[in-house]
Amino acid sequence: MSDADDLVKNAGKFFSKLGGQLKETAKTAGTTIKQTTKQVTGLGRGTVKLELDQLKVAPGGTLQGRLVLALSEPVDAKRLVVTLRARQKLVQLKKSDSGRNVGTSHAEVFQFVLELGGAKRYESATLPFELTVPPDALEMRPSAPASPLGDALRSVASALSPTSGPIEWQVVGTLEISWGRDLTHDIDIVVTR
C-alpha cells in the first residue's frame, strides 16, 4: 500500500511542479505579448497632451504652451516635437462612367517643426515651448505645381466650383517612437488680426 501512496505523492509533486513551470511560462509569454502590443499599437503607453495659453494669435505673434507627457512607463523614442502647421482642405470631384466621386485631401501651406528632445528614453514630464506665427500668415496659399495649363485650369475650376476651404492652423505635439505607433495630440488655433 505504501508503494501506491508514494507513487500518488510523487505524481502529485511532478504535476504540481509541471503546473508551476507552465504558469511561469504563460506569465512570461503574456508579458512579452503585452509589451509587443504596446510597442505596435501604442495602447497602454500613455498620452501626449498640448496645453496652449491662448488659441487665438495674430500674424507675427507668439504661441506659448506646454507639452505634457503622461507615460505609464519609460518609452524609447526617436524625438519629441511640436509642429506649427497650416493646411488647406481640397475637395476633388472626379467623373467616371459610374458617376461622380468626391474626395478630400489637404495641401500643406506652412510647417515649422520645433524639436524639444532627440533620441532617448522619455518619462512623464511637462516641457514648455514657444512658436512664432509667420508675419505673412494671412496671405499664405498652398504651393501648386507651376504650369500655364495648370494655372488656367485652376482659375476656371475655382470660378465654376470652389474646391478649396479656408486655411486651417494647428499645433501638433508628437512623440515619435521607433518601430511603433507615435503618440500625438493636436489643437486647432485661429490666426487673425
N, C-alpha and C positions, 0 to 999 in steps of 0.2 A: 504494500500500500504506500509506503514512503517513496518508492521509486516513482509511482504515478503522481504523488503530490509534488515531488521535486521537479518532475517533468512539467507539470502545470505551472509551478512557480517560475521555472526557467523560461518557459514560453511566455508567461506574463511579462517578465523582465525584458525579454527580447522585443516583444511587441510594444512595450512602453518606450523602450529606447528608440525603436524604429519610428514610432509616432512622434517622439520629441525631435528626431532628425528631420522628419517630413515637415513638422511645424516650423522649424528654423529655416529650412529651405524655402518654404512657402512665404515666410516673412521677408526673407532676402529678395526673392523674386518680386514680391509685391512692392517693396521699397524701390527696387530698380524700375519697375513699370511706372510707379508714381513719379519718379524723377524724370524719366523719359517723357511721360505725358506732359509734365510741367515744361520741359525744355521745348517740345514741339508745339504745344498748343498755347502755352503761356498761362494756362489756368492754374490758379493757386499760387502764382508767383508774387502777386501784389499789384499795385497800381502806380501810375504816374498821373499827377494832377497839377494843372496850372491854376495859379491864383493871380489875377491881374488887379492892380489898384484902380484902373478905370477901363471901360470898354469903348469909350469914345475918345478919339485923338485927332488933332489937326495935322495936316501935312507938315513935315519937319519936326513934329513933336516926338516926345519920348514916352514909350510904354515901360512902366516898371511893374515887376511882378516876381513871383516865386514859383519854382518847380518843386513839387513835393513828391519825393519817392517814398511810398509806403510798401515796403517789401517784406514778405513773410520770412525770407531767408536771404543771405547774400547772393547776388547774381553776377556772374561774369558777363561783361558786355563790351562791345566794340567802342561805344561812345555814348555820351549823353548830350543831346542838342535841343535848342529851342529855335524854331523857324518862324520868321515873319513872311507870309506869302499872300499874294493877290492872284486870284483866278477869275476867269470869266466863263460862265456856263454857255456852251454852244449847243444848239439844237440842230440835228441833221435830219433832213427829210430825204428819203430815198424812195424812188419809184421803181417798181418791178412789175413783172407780169402778174404777180399775185396781189398787187395793190401797193399801198404806201406804208412805209415803215418809218417810225420816228425814233431817233436815238439821241442821247445826250453825251457830252464829254466836257472836259474842262481844258481851257487854254491857259498856260502859265503866263502871267503878266509880270510878276516880280517875285523874287525869292531871295531871302537873306538868312543864312544859317549861322547861329551863334553856338559854338561848341563850349559846353560847360565842363566837360571832362572827357578824357580819352579812354583807351582800353585799360580796364581794371576791374576789380571786384567791387560792386556797388552795394551799399547798405542803405537802410532808411535814412533820409536826410531831407533838409529843405535848403534849396540853393536860390539866392536872389539873382535877378538878371535885369538888363535894360536893353530895349530895342528902339532904334530911331526909325521913324516912318520917313520915307524919302520926301523931300520938299515938293516934287512934281507928282505926288501920288494920285491926284485927281485927274491928271492929264494922261496917265498911262493907258496904253492899249496893248492887246496881245500882239506879239510879232507873228507875222504870217509869211510864208514863202513869197518872195517878191517876183512877180512876173506881170507884164502888161495884161495878159489874158486873165490871170488870177484876180488882179485889181478890178478889171471890168466886170468879171462875173460876180465878185463880192458886192460891187456897187449896185448892180441890177438885182441881185438876190436880196440885199438888205432893203431895197426900196419896195420890192414885191412882198417879201415875207421876212420880218425881222427875226433873226435866228440867234441872236446873242443877248444875254442878260446883262445885268449890271456887274461891275467888278466887285467880287467878294473878298474881304480881307480876313485873314485868320492868323492866330498864333498857335503853333503846334509844338508840343513837347514830346520827345521821343527818346526812349532808352533802347538803343539798337543792340540786339542780342545775337551773337553768333550762333548759327545753326538752330535758331528758334524764332518764335513769334515776338516781334518788338512790342514793347509796352508804350502806348501813345495816348495822348489826350489833346483835343483841340478846342479852341474858343473863338467864335466869330467876334470881330470888332468892327466898329464903324469909323471910317476916316472921312471927316467933314471939316469944313472951315468953321 
